[in-house]
C-alpha cells in the first residue's frame, strides 16, 4: 500500500508542476469542466438515492400489507384450532355423561327411545 501512496503522490506533484505552466484560459476551462463533472456525479448519486428511497418505500408498503395478512391468517388459524379444542372438550363431556349414565349406550340408539324423546322435546318447546 505504501508504494501506491508514493506513486499517487508523484502523479499529484507532476500535475501540480504542469498546472503552473498552463494558460489561465485553459485552467478556467478545466475548472469549469471539473465543476460540471462533479455536478453530474452528484445528480447521478441523488438519482440513485431517489431510486433506493422509492424501492424502500415500495418494499415497506408491501411489507406492511404482508404483515397484516400474516396477522389475520395467524388469528384465523388460531381461532379455528381453539374452536376445535372447545368442541373436543364438549364431546368429551358428552361421552363422559353417556358412560357414567345408568342407561347403556345402546338404549340411545333404540328407535323407541328416539320416539319417546320427540314428544318431550315438543312439550318443552311450548
Backbone as numpy.savetxt, mean C-alpha at the origin, in Angstrom:
# Nx Ny Nz CAx CAy CAz Cx Cy Cz
44.05 7.49 -5.82 43.22 8.68 -5.82 44.10 9.94 -5.82
45.24 9.85 -5.21 46.14 10.99 -5.13 46.64 11.39 -6.52
46.91 10.39 -7.37 47.36 10.68 -8.74 46.27 11.42 -9.52
45.01 11.02 -9.29 43.89 11.68 -9.99 43.78 13.13 -9.54
43.95 13.38 -8.27 43.88 14.75 -7.76 45.00 15.61 -8.33
46.18 15.05 -8.40 47.31 15.80 -8.97 47.07 16.10 -10.45
46.55 15.12 -11.17 46.29 15.32 -12.60 45.23 16.40 -12.81
44.17 16.37 -12.00 43.13 17.39 -12.10 43.69 18.76 -11.76
44.59 18.83 -10.79 45.20 20.10 -10.41 46.06 20.66 -11.55
46.80 19.78 -12.23 47.62 20.23 -13.36 46.75 20.76 -14.50
45.63 20.09 -14.77 44.72 20.56 -15.83 44.15 21.92 -15.48
43.74 22.10 -14.22 43.20 23.40 -13.79 44.25 24.50 -13.94
45.48 24.22 -13.57 46.55 25.21 -13.70 46.78 25.59 -15.15
46.79 24.63 -16.06 46.97 24.90 -17.49 45.82 25.75 -18.03
44.59 25.42 -17.59 43.43 26.20 -18.06 43.50 27.63 -17.54
43.87 27.80 -16.28 44.01 29.14 -15.71 45.08 29.95 -16.46
46.18 29.31 -16.77 47.27 30.00 -17.47 46.84 30.37 -18.89
46.11 29.49 -19.54 45.65 29.77 -20.90 44.54 30.80 -20.95
43.80 30.91 -19.85 42.68 31.86 -19.81 43.18 33.30 -19.81
44.29 33.53 -19.19 44.80 34.90 -19.13 45.26 35.39 -20.51
45.54 34.47 -21.40 45.99 34.85 -22.75 44.82 35.05 -23.71
43.61 34.74 -23.28 42.45 34.85 -24.18 41.96 36.29 -24.29
41.33 36.57 -25.43 40.71 37.86 -25.69 39.53 38.05 -24.74
39.28 39.24 -24.18 38.16 39.46 -23.27 36.80 39.13 -23.90
36.62 39.33 -25.22 35.36 39.00 -25.87 35.12 37.49 -25.84
36.20 36.72 -26.05 36.10 35.26 -26.00 35.77 34.82 -24.57
36.40 35.45 -23.60 36.12 35.13 -22.20 34.65 35.39 -21.87
34.10 36.52 -22.39 32.71 36.85 -22.14 31.78 35.79 -22.74
32.07 35.36 -23.98 31.25 34.33 -24.63 31.32 33.01 -23.86
32.52 32.66 -23.41 32.67 31.43 -22.63 31.89 31.51 -21.31
31.93 32.70 -20.69 31.20 32.90 -19.43 29.68 32.75 -19.66
29.17 33.36 -20.76 27.74 33.25 -21.08 27.37 31.79 -21.40
28.23 31.11 -22.16 27.96 29.71 -22.51 27.93 28.83 -21.26
28.84 29.12 -20.34 28.86 28.37 -19.09 27.57 28.61 -18.30
27.13 29.87 -18.24 25.88 30.19 -17.55 24.68 29.49 -18.17
24.62 29.48 -19.53 23.52 28.79 -20.20 23.55 27.28 -19.93
24.76 26.71 -19.92 24.88 25.27 -19.64 24.42 24.95 -18.22
24.81 25.80 -17.27 24.39 25.58 -15.88 22.88 25.71 -15.73
22.28 26.71 -16.41 20.83 26.87 -16.35 20.12 25.67 -16.96
20.63 25.18 -18.09 20.02 24.01 -18.72 20.11 22.80 -17.81
21.25 22.65 -17.13 21.41 21.53 -16.22 20.43 21.65 -15.06
20.26 22.86 -14.52 19.33 23.07 -13.42 17.89 22.79 -13.86
17.55 23.21 -15.08 16.19 22.97 -15.57 15.95 21.47 -15.70
16.95 20.73 -16.25 16.80 19.28 -16.36 16.66 18.66 -14.98
17.43 19.16 -14.05 17.35 18.65 -12.68 15.99 18.92 -12.07
15.46 20.12 -12.31 14.13 20.47 -11.80 13.06 19.63 -12.48
13.20 19.40 -13.79 12.22 18.57 -14.49 12.24 17.16 -13.92
13.44 16.63 -13.69 13.56 15.30 -13.12 12.95 15.27 -11.72
13.20 16.31 -10.94 12.62 16.38 -9.60 11.10 16.45 -9.68
10.58 17.17 -10.67 9.13 17.24 -10.86 8.54 15.90 -11.23
9.26 15.17 -12.08 8.78 13.84 -12.48 8.79 12.91 -11.27
9.85 12.98 -10.49 9.94 12.14 -9.29 8.81 12.48 -8.32
8.55 13.78 -8.13 7.49 14.19 -7.21 6.13 13.72 -7.71
5.89 13.84 -9.02 4.60 13.39 -9.57 4.46 11.88 -9.43
5.52 11.14 -9.70 5.47 9.68 -9.56 5.24 9.29 -8.10
5.89 10.00 -7.21 5.72 9.73 -5.79 4.28 10.00 -5.36
3.71 11.09 -5.84 2.32 11.43 -5.52 1.37 10.37 -6.06
1.62 9.92 -7.28 0.78 8.88 -7.90 0.86 7.58 -7.12
2.07 7.21 -6.72 2.25 5.98 -5.96 1.58 6.09 -4.60
1.72 7.24 -3.95 1.11 7.41 -2.64 -0.41 7.38 -2.72
-0.99 7.97 -3.78 -2.45 7.93 -3.89 -2.93 6.50 -4.11
-2.17 5.71 -4.89 -2.54 4.31 -5.07 -2.29 3.51 -3.80
-1.26 3.88 -3.07 -0.97 3.18 -1.82 -2.08 3.41 -0.81
-2.61 4.63 -0.78 -3.72 4.91 0.13 -4.94 4.08 -0.24
-5.23 4.01 -1.54 -6.37 3.21 -1.99 -6.15 1.74 -1.66
-4.94 1.26 -1.91 -4.61 -0.13 -1.62 -4.74 -0.40 -0.12
-4.31 0.52 0.70 -4.40 0.36 2.14 -5.86 0.30 2.59
-6.70 1.13 2.01 -8.13 1.13 2.35 -8.77 -0.19 1.95
-8.47 -0.66 0.74 -9.03 -1.93 0.26 -8.54 -3.07 1.14
-7.27 -3.04 1.52 -6.72 -4.08 2.38 -7.41 -4.08 3.75
-7.62 -2.89 4.31 -8.29 -2.80 5.62 -9.72 -3.32 5.54
-10.44 -2.96 4.48 -11.80 -3.47 4.32 -11.82 -4.98 4.13
-10.87 -5.50 3.39 -10.80 -6.95 3.17 -10.53 -7.68 4.48
-9.58 -7.16 5.26 -9.28 -7.79 6.54 -10.50 -7.72 7.46
-11.20 -6.61 7.47 -12.41 -6.48 8.28 -13.50 -7.44 7.85
-13.69 -7.58 6.54 -14.72 -8.48 6.03 -14.38 -9.93 6.35
-13.14 -10.32 6.12 -12.73 -11.70 6.41 -12.81 -11.98 7.91
-12.39 -11.02 8.72 -12.47 -11.18 10.16 -13.91 -11.34 10.64
-14.81 -10.55 10.09 -16.23 -10.65 10.45 -16.80 -12.00 10.04
-16.42 -12.46 8.85 -16.90 -13.76 8.35 -16.47 -14.88 9.30
-15.20 -14.90 9.70 -14.73 -15.94 10.60 -15.32 -15.80 12.00
-15.51 -14.57 12.46 -16.11 -14.36 13.78 -17.54 -14.88 13.80
-18.31 -14.59 12.73 -19.68 -15.10 12.65 -19.70 -16.62 12.57
-18.76 -17.20 11.83 -18.67 -18.65 11.77 -18.37 -19.26 13.13
-17.51 -18.60 13.89 -17.19 -19.07 15.23 -18.41 -18.99 16.14
-19.17 -17.90 16.02 -20.40 -17.75 16.81 -21.41 -18.84 16.47
-21.56 -19.13 15.18 -22.50 -20.18 14.78 -22.03 -21.54 15.29
-20.74 -21.78 15.28 -20.22 -23.05 15.79 -20.53 -23.19 17.28
-20.41 -22.09 18.04 -20.75 -22.14 19.46 -22.24 -22.40 19.66
-23.09 -21.78 18.83 -24.53 -22.02 18.92 -24.85 -23.48 18.62
-24.21 -24.04 17.60 -24.44 -25.44 17.26 -23.94 -26.36 18.38
-22.85 -25.98 19.02 -22.35 -26.76 20.15 -23.36 -26.76 21.30
-23.96 -25.62 21.55 -24.97 -25.53 22.62 -26.18 -26.38 22.29
-26.62 -26.35 21.04 -27.77 -27.17 20.63 -27.44 -28.65 20.76
-26.25 -29.03 20.30 -25.84 -30.43 20.41 -25.76 -30.86 21.88
-25.23 -29.99 22.73 -25.15 -30.31 24.16 -26.54 -30.47 24.75
-27.46 -29.59 24.37 -28.83 -29.67 24.88 -29.50 -30.96 24.41
-29.27 -31.32 23.15 -29.87 -32.56 22.64 -29.30 -33.80 23.35
-28.00 -33.79 23.59 -27.37 -34.96 24.20 -27.69 -35.09 25.68
-27.95 -33.99 26.37 -28.27 -34.05 27.80 -29.77 -34.12 28.05
-30.59 -34.05 27.02 -32.03 -34.10 27.17 -32.47 -35.54 27.46
-33.68 -35.68 28.06 -34.20 -37.01 28.37 -34.66 -37.74 27.12
-35.06 -37.01 26.09 -35.49 -37.65 24.84 -34.27 -38.13 24.07
-34.36 -39.28 23.43 -33.26 -39.70 22.57 -33.26 -38.87 21.29
-32.11 -38.70 20.66 -32.05 -37.89 19.43 -32.94 -38.41 18.32
-33.23 -39.71 18.30 -34.10 -40.26 17.24 -35.53 -39.78 17.40
-35.92 -39.36 18.61 -37.29 -38.88 18.81 -37.52 -37.58 18.05
-36.49 -36.79 17.91 -36.63 -35.54 17.16 -36.80 -35.78 15.67
-36.37 -36.95 15.20 -36.50 -37.29 13.78 -37.84 -37.93 13.46
-38.61 -38.31 14.47 -39.91 -38.95 14.27 -40.90 -37.96 13.67
-41.64 -38.40 12.66 -42.62 -37.51 11.99 -43.74 -37.10 12.93
-44.11 -37.95 13.86 -45.15 -37.60 14.83 -44.72 -36.46 15.72
-43.45 -36.47 16.08 -42.93 -35.38 16.92 -42.98 -34.06 16.17
-42.66 -34.10 14.87 -42.72 -32.90 14.04 -44.16 -32.39 13.97
-45.13 -33.32 13.84 -46.54 -32.92 13.79 -46.98 -32.35 15.13
-46.46 -32.89 16.23 -46.81 -32.39 17.54 -46.24 -30.99 17.78
-45.06 -30.70 17.16 -44.45 -29.39 17.32 -45.22 -28.31 16.57
-45.79 -28.65 15.41 -46.48 -27.63 14.60 -47.64 -26.98 15.32
-48.55 -27.71 15.93 -49.64 -26.99 16.64 -49.12 -26.14 17.79
-48.10 -26.58 18.48 -47.58 -25.79 19.60 -46.90 -24.51 19.10
-46.29 -24.59 17.92 -45.67 -23.39 17.33 -46.76 -22.44 16.87
-47.84 -22.98 16.27 -48.94 -22.13 15.83 -49.61 -21.44 16.99
-49.78 -22.14 18.14 -50.42 -21.54 19.31 -49.53 -20.47 19.94
-48.23 -20.70 19.92 -47.34 -19.72 20.55 -47.21 -18.44 19.74
-47.48 -18.53 18.42 -47.36 -17.33 17.59 -48.62 -16.48 17.66
-49.71 -17.01 18.24 -50.96 -16.22 18.30 -50.98 -15.33 19.45
